[in-house]
Amino acid sequence: MLFILTETESEPIMSPYLSEEVNLKKRTPFHAQWEIFKIRSWRFLAHHPTCSEYKNHYFSFGPIHVCIGCFSIYSAILSYLILFLTIPNVFRYNPWVMSILPFAGFGLAIFHLIFKIKNKWIKAFFRFTAGFGIAAYGALAIATFTETNQWWWGIILLVLLFAGNQLYGMSRGRAANRNKCLECPLREAEPPCLPEKNTNIRVRKIYAIVEEELQALQEKRDKTKVEAQKSN
């Protein structure tokens, strides 16, 4: 991935959205789709532009970037699910564990929201504990349906979980994942750093290459067919 550096008052900003070039190693359907996936993946995996301004918001696995918050939360939920199934005496039938863990997880999530800690590893830890708390809370809600038969408590717990999630999203704001872009000096660069526009342009270029290859292949087939007819 190409990064172009532009000096600011603090440190260079590295952005992959200043170049419209595409790196299609082989002109095959698989390589084209893989390249398109890599270009678009920041939208639905990283949830933030993958420039240096958001470096504490995503993990990188080769060319793929994933959102730290979502990756940590879902990893924690999966971990709790495994414990829920393998150690049920502690993580399924113990009401104290299922009651304390949500308070601990949600408490650390609120702590992170208030103090806005930027270190990606500390952030990942807080998100992981939040995910673990969410999973324990879900297990507690399930227990009200399956173990105590007090289904109304389960509905109340699920409603509170949904309301809390909505309030958390509202507190962050709808544009929280793009807020640094609004004041970024690269918006005035030439060409400007516009992640959405740059992504669309590069994807269209790959589609154009694929279309060109298909047209060349069709012309080759037509030529072969004509030559075969002449020979007959």
C-alpha positions in Angstrom: 0.0 0.0 0.0 1.4 3.4 -1.0 1.6 6.0 1.7 2.4 9.7 0.9 3.7 11.9 3.7 2.7 15.5 4.2 4.2 17.6 7.0 2.0 19.1 9.6 2.9 21.0 12.7 3.2 17.8 14.8 4.2 14.9 12.7 3.9 13.5 9.2 0.4 12.2 8.3 0.6 9.0 6.3 -2.5 8.3 4.2 -3.2 5.7 1.5 -5.9 7.9 0.0 -3.7 10.4 -1.8 -3.0 8.0 -4.6 -5.5 6.6 -7.1 -3.2 3.9 -8.4 -4.3 0.2 -8.1 -2.0 -2.7 -7.7 -3.5 -5.6 -9.5 -0.8 -8.2 -9.7 -2.7 -10.6 -12.0 -5.6 -9.8 -14.2 -7.8 -12.7 -13.0 -11.3 -12.6 -11.5 -9.9 -13.8 -8.1 -7.1 -11.2 -8.0 -9.5 -8.5 -9.0 -12.1 -9.4 -6.3 -9.3 -9.7 -3.7 -8.0 -6.3 -4.6 -11.5 -4.8 -4.4 -12.0 -6.4 -1.0 -8.8 -5.0 0.3 -9.6 -1.5 -1.0 -13.1 -1.5 0.5 -12.4 -3.5 3.7 -11.7 -0.4 5.8 -15.3 0.6 5.6 -16.7 -2.6 7.1 -13.8 -4.0 9.0 -11.7 -1.0 10.2 -14.6 1.4 10.5 -12.1 4.2 10.3 -9.9 5.5 7.5 -6.6 3.6 7.7 -4.3 6.6 7.9 -1.9 7.5 10.6 -4.4 9.8 12.2 -6.5 6.8 13.2 -3.6 4.4 14.0 -4.9 3.8 17.5 -8.3 2.8 16.2 -7.4 -0.3 14.1 -5.2 -3.4 14.1 -3.4 -4.4 10.9 -3.1 -8.0 9.6 -1.1 -7.6 6.4 -3.3 -5.6 4.0 -6.4 -6.0 6.1 -7.3 -3.6 8.9 -9.9 -4.3 11.6 -11.5 -2.0 14.2 -9.9 -2.4 17.6 -13.1 -1.8 19.5 -15.3 -4.3 17.5 -12.5 -6.9 17.2 -11.9 -6.8 21.0 -15.6 -6.9 21.9 -16.5 -9.7 19.6 -13.4 -11.7 20.6 -14.5 -11.3 24.3 -18.1 -12.4 23.5 -16.7 -15.5 21.6 -14.4 -16.2 24.6 -17.3 -16.0 27.0 -19.4 -18.2 24.8 -16.7 -20.9 24.9 -16.5 -20.6 28.7 -20.3 -20.6 28.9 -20.4 -24.0 27.1 -17.3 -25.6 28.6 -17.5 -24.4 32.3 -21.2 -23.9 32.9 -21.0 -24.1 36.7 -19.1 -20.8 36.7 -20.2 -18.9 33.6 -23.8 -20.2 33.1 -25.2 -21.3 36.5 -23.4 -18.9 38.8 -25.5 -15.8 39.2 -22.8 -13.9 41.1 -20.3 -14.2 38.2 -23.0 -13.2 35.7 -23.9 -10.2 37.8 -20.5 -8.9 38.7 -18.8 -9.2 35.3 -21.2 -6.8 33.6 -20.7 -4.1 36.2 -16.9 -4.5 35.8 -17.0 -4.5 32.0 -19.4 -1.6 31.7 -17.6 0.3 34.4 -14.3 0.1 32.4 -16.1 1.0 29.2 -17.5 4.2 30.9 -14.0 4.9 32.2 -12.5 4.7 28.7 -15.3 6.9 27.3 -14.7 9.6 29.9 -10.9 9.7 29.8 -10.6 8.9 26.1 -7.4 6.8 26.4 -5.6 6.7 23.1 -3.2 3.8 23.5 -4.5 1.0 21.3 -3.5 -1.8 23.6 -5.1 -0.3 26.6 -8.1 0.5 24.5 -8.3 -3.1 23.3 -8.2 -4.2 26.9 -11.1 -2.0 27.9 -13.1 -3.0 24.9 -12.4 -6.7 25.7 -13.6 -6.3 29.2 -16.7 -4.5 27.9 -17.4 -7.4 25.5 -16.9 -9.9 28.3 -19.4 -7.9 30.4 -21.9 -7.8 27.6 -21.6 -11.6 27.2 -22.1 -12.2 30.9 -25.1 -9.8 30.9 -26.5 -11.8 28.0 -26.0 -15.0 29.9 -27.8 -13.5 32.9 -30.7 -12.6 30.7 -30.8 -16.1 29.2 -30.8 -17.6 32.7 -34.0 -15.7 33.6 -35.7 -17.5 30.7 -34.2 -21.0 31.1 -33.3 -21.3 34.8 -35.7 -19.2 36.8 -38.6 -19.0 34.4 -38.9 -15.3 35.2 -39.1 -14.3 31.6 -40.2 -10.7 32.3 -36.8 -10.0 34.0 -35.1 -11.3 30.9 -37.1 -8.9 28.7 -36.2 -6.0 31.1 -32.5 -6.9 31.0 -32.5 -7.1 27.2 -34.4 -3.8 26.9 -31.8 -2.2 29.2 -29.0 -3.6 27.1 -30.5 -2.2 23.9 -31.1 1.2 25.5 -27.6 1.3 26.9 -26.1 0.5 23.5 -28.2 3.3 21.9 -27.1 5.8 24.5 -23.5 4.9 24.1 -23.8 5.4 20.3 -25.5 8.7 20.8 -22.8 9.9 23.2 -20.1 9.1 20.6 -22.0 10.8 17.8 -22.8 9.4 14.3 -19.6 10.8 12.8 -17.2 9.7 15.5 -15.3 7.5 13.1 -14.6 10.4 10.8 -14.2 13.3 13.1 -10.4 13.7 12.6 -11.0 14.0 8.8 -12.9 17.2 9.2 -9.9 19.2 10.4 -7.2 17.2 8.6 -4.8 19.4 6.4 -4.8 16.7 3.8 -8.3 17.6 2.8 -6.7 20.6 1.1 -3.9 18.6 -0.6 -3.7 18.0 -4.3 -5.3 15.5 -4.8 -7.3 15.9 -1.5 -7.4 13.0 1.0 -11.0 11.9 0.6 -11.3 8.2 1.7 -14.7 7.5 0.3 -14.1 9.1 -3.0 -10.6 7.6 -3.4 -12.0 4.1 -2.6 -14.7 4.5 -5.2 -12.2 5.7 -7.8 -9.8 2.8 -7.3 -12.6 0.2 -7.3 -13.9 1.6 -10.6 -10.4 1.4 -12.1 -10.2 -2.3 -11.2 -13.6 -2.9 -12.8 -12.4 -1.0 -15.9 -9.3 -3.3 -16.0 -11.6 -6.4 -15.7 -13.8 -5.0 -18.5 -10.8 -4.4 -20.7 -9.6 -8.0 -20.1 -13.0 -9.4 -20.9 -13.3 -7.4 -24.0 -9.8 -8.5 -25.2 -10.7 -12.2 -24.4 -14.0 -11.8 -26.4 -12.1 -10.3 -29.4 -9.6 -13.2 -29.2 -12.4 -15.7 -29.3 -14.2 -13.9 -32.1 -10.9 -13.9 -34.1 -10.3 -17.6 -33.5 -13.9 -18.3 -34.6 -13.5 -16.3 -37.8 -10.2 -18.0 -38.6 -11.8 -21.4 -38.0 -14.6 -20.6 -40.4 -12.2 -19.5 -43.1 -10.2 -22.7 -42.8 -13.3 -24.7 -43.3 
